[in-house]
C-alpha cells in the first residue's frame, strides 16, 4: 500500500513569552489569524495570578509587533472568565466562547464590545460550556461541549440547527472540543473523549473518522484542536500526546522522511522529556526545544503556508512554514 507524502513543514519562529499583558501570553488556548497576518491570541490563564491573571485577547502580528488587547477578567459584558475559543467573521469581528458564561461574545475589529448571545441549558440554542468556534459566511458553528453536540447560529446568535448526541458511534460525540470547516462545507470536530476527528457534512451526517486511540503515528489521545488547510490537509493538536499530527482530506496519515521535515507527527512534552531517565530519554526523538510542545490546544493554518501551534503551557505560539508551495 502506498503512503501519501505531502509538502513538509519546517520551524520558522516563536511568538510570545510568559506575561500577563503586553507582548506576552498566559496559557493561550486558541488563536485566530487574519489575512493580513494579525493574530488574535486567546489567553485563558488563571485569575489568581496577578491582576486578572492576564485573561484577555492579545493582538499582535506574525512578526511579533504588539498591537493591543481585547477584554479582561470579569463577568461584565466584554469580560471573560473561562474563555475557550476565538474566531473571526468576514468583517473581521471577533467571536469568543466562554464556558463559564455559557455564551459567545462579539467584538469589533478594534475591540469594541458589540453583543453577546447564548445561555445555559440543553435546548435548541442553549449551551453547556461552549468550546470550539468556526465561522463560514453567515454561519457560526459552536461546539456545545457538555451537551456533546455542535450547534449552528447566525452571526447575530439566532439558532439554526444542531447535530450530534452523546456516544461513540458515527456522528456521536464524547466531550467534543475543537472544530474547523473546509472550503466544501465539511465540518471537522475534535471528538476529545473518543480520541478521534470526525468529518461531517454541514448537516451533521458523518463522512469519515480520522485516528484511533493510542500513541503511534495516526493515533490520537484527547485531541483538542483541528484545522484544515486550503489544499484539504487536516492538522490536529494531539493534546494528550503532546504533538501535532497531519492527515489528508481522506483521513490518511501523512508521512515524510525528508530531513527535518515535521509533517506527520512532531513535538514532545517539554516536562516529560526533561523528567525522563537517561535510558528512556535516549529512545525519544532528538528534538530542539522549539519543536517540543506542552499542552498544544489548537493548530491553525493560514493561506500562505504557515501553520500556528498554540503551545499553551509554555505560553507561546510556534510558527511552522510549509515548503515547496
N, C-alpha and C positions, 0 to 999 in steps of 0.2 A: 504494500500500500504506500503510495507516495505521501510525502509530508509537505504541507503547504509552507512556503517560505515567503516572508514579506519583508518590506523595507525595514532595516534595523533602526534602533533608537540609540542615541548617544547622549551622555550627560552634557548639559550646557552650563547651567549655573544654579545657584540657590538664592532665593529671595526671602528676606526676613531674618529675624532673630527673636529671642525671648524678650518681650517687653509688653507692658500693659497699655501702651499708647505709642503714637508716632509711627516710626518705620517698622516697629516690631510687631510680632503676633503673640497671642496667648492661647494655646490649644486651638488652633484653627481647625474647623471641621469641614469647610467647603469653600469653593472659590467659583466665581463667575467671571468669564473672560470676555471682554468687549472686543469688537472687531478691530478697534484702534490700539489694542494691546494694553488697555487699562484693566486691572484686576480688582475685583471686589472680594475681599477675603473675610469670611465669617468667623469670628472668634467667639468660642463658647466659654472658655476659661473657667474661673472659679471666683464668685463674688466676694469670698472671704480674703482674697489675696489683693491687697491694695484697694484703691477706690473703685468699686465695681468690678475688680478683677480683670479689667480690660475687655469686658464683654461689649462687642461693637462690630461694625463692618469697617475694616481698614481698606483704604483705596490707595493703590499705587500702580506704577507702570511695570511692564515686564523688565524694564531696565532699572528698577528699584527706586524710582523717584516717588517720594511720598506726596500724595495729593489731598489727604484729609480722611475723615471718617464719618460714619453714619451711626446714630443711636448710642445707647449706653445701657447700663444695667438698671432694671426697674420694671414696674408693672403699668406705667402710663403709656398712652399711645406714643409710638416711636421709640419705645424701650424694649429690651429683651431680658428674658430670664434663662431659658434653656434653648437657645437658637439651634437649629438643626441643619437647614439647607438654604441656599440662595440661588436665585435665577433672575435673568433679565428678559424683559419683553422687547418687542420690535422697536419701541420708542426709547429704550434704554432705562425704563423704570425698573426699580429693584424690588424683588419679592423675597421675603424672609419668613420661613416657617419657624414656629416656636412650640415645642412640645409641652411646655408648662402652661402657656396661654391657650393652647389648642386653637391657634389661629394663624392666619397669614397676614403680614403687614406689607404695605406697598409704599415705596418712596420714589420721588422724582430722581432723575439722574444727579441732581445737585444735593440730594439728601433730604429734601423737604418731605415730611410725612404727608401722605395722601389719604390713605384709608386702611381699614382693617376688616377682615371678614373671616368667618368660621366661629364655631362654638363647640363646646364639649358635648359628645354624645355618640350614638351608634346609628342614627337615622341618616337618611339621604342629606348630604350637605353638612353633616356634623362630623367632628374629628376627635380622635383619641390619640394624642401625641403624634401629630403630623411630622413627617421627616422629609424625604426627598421631594424636590420640585423639578419640573421640566415644563417648558413653555414652547408652544408651536402656534404661530399665528394668534388667533383669539382664544386658544385653549390653554388652561393651566392644569397640569396633571399633578396631583398631590398624593404621596404615599401616606396612607392612613395607618400608621404603624401598629397600634394595638387593636385596630379593627380588622387587621390582616386583609387589606384591600387597597385599591387605587381609585381615587375619585377624580373626575374631570369637572372643571369650573370654567366660567367665562373669566375674562380679565377683571371684571368687576366683582367676582365672587359668587355668581349665580350658579347653582348646582346644575350640571348637565347629565352626568351618568356616573355609574360606579361598577367595578368588576372585581372579582376575587372573593375568597372566603377562607377561613382557617383550614389548614390541611397541608398535605404533601403531594397531592395529585396535580395533574396538569391544570394550570390556571388557578391553583390554590396557593396561599402564602402562609409562611410562618415568620411573623415579625419582619416584614419587608422593610428595607431602609432606602437605598438609593434608586434613582430612576433616570432613564435617558430616552431620547427619541432619535430616530434616524430620519433621513430625507424621504423615506417612503411611508411615513406614518406609523411605523412599528414602534412598539413600546418595549423597553428593556428594564426589568426590575431586578435589583439585587435582593434575592429572596434569602435574607440573612440566616434565619433559623433552619432553612432547608439546604444550606450550603450549595447554592446554585444561582445562576442567572436565568430568568425566564424571558423569552421573546414572545410577544403577543401582538395581535393586530390592534388597531385603535379602538376596537370594541371589547377587547379583553379575551379574544379567542386565542388559545395557546398555539404557537407555531414551532417553537424549539426550546430546548433546555441546554444550557452550557454548564459543564463542570459536574463533578461528583465529589462527595466528601473525602477529604484527605489532604496530604501534603505534597504529593507528587505533582509534576507538571500536568496542567489541565484539571487538577483537583482544587477544591476551594474549602476554606474554613471561615465561616461567618463573613461573607463578602459584604462590604459596606457601601461601595460606590461603583458606578458603571458609567461609561460614556462611549459614544460611537463617533469615529472619525468620518470625514467626508467620503472616504472610499469604502465605508462599511466595516472597517476594523473596530473590534469591540475591546475596550480597555476595562479591566476590573481591578478595583482596590481590594485585594485579598487580605482583609484586615487581620483575621485570625492567624494567617501565615506570615504576616509582616512583609508583604511583597505586592507586586503588580503583575498581572498576567494578561495576555493578549490572545484574542480569538478572532477567527474570520467571521464574516457575517453569517455563515452557515453553521458556526459553532465549533469548527476545527481549531484545536490548539495550535497556534503558530509557533514555529521554532526556527532558529537560525544558529549557525556555528561560526559566524563571521566576527573575528577579533573580539572587541569589547562590546559588540552589539548586545543590547539587553532587551531584545524584543519579546521573547516568550515569557520569561519569568526573571524578575530581578528584585533585589532587596533582601535584607536580613535584619531582624530586630537588633538595634544598637545594644540594648542592655543584654539581650540573650547572648549575642556574640561575645561580649566582654565578660560575661559571667561564666561562660563555659570553661571547663578544664581544658588543658592543652590538648589532650587526646581527642576530645570532641571538636575543639576549635579547628584542629588540623583537617577535619573532614568537611568543613564548610568552605564555600567559595571565598577566595581572597578578594573581598570587595573593599574599595575605598570607603571612608565614612560617608561621602556624599551619595553613595549608591546603597546605603542602608536606610531602612525605614523603621520607625517606632510608632505604631498606630496609624497606618495610612488609611484615612477615612474617605477620601474622594480622589478621583482622577478625571481630568478634563483635557480634551483635545481641541485645538483651535484649527482654523482654516489655513494656517501657514506651516503646518507640520510640527508644531510644538505640542508637547504633552506635559501637563502640570500635575504633579502629585502632591496632595496635601499631607504633609508629614506632621501629624497633629501633636504627638508628644515631644517632638523636637522643635516645635513652634516655627515651622518654616514651610515654604513651597519649593519643591525641587522641579527644575525645568529640564526636560529632555527634548531633543530635536530629531525628527526623522530625516534620514539622508536618502539621496537618490531620487527625490521627487522631481 
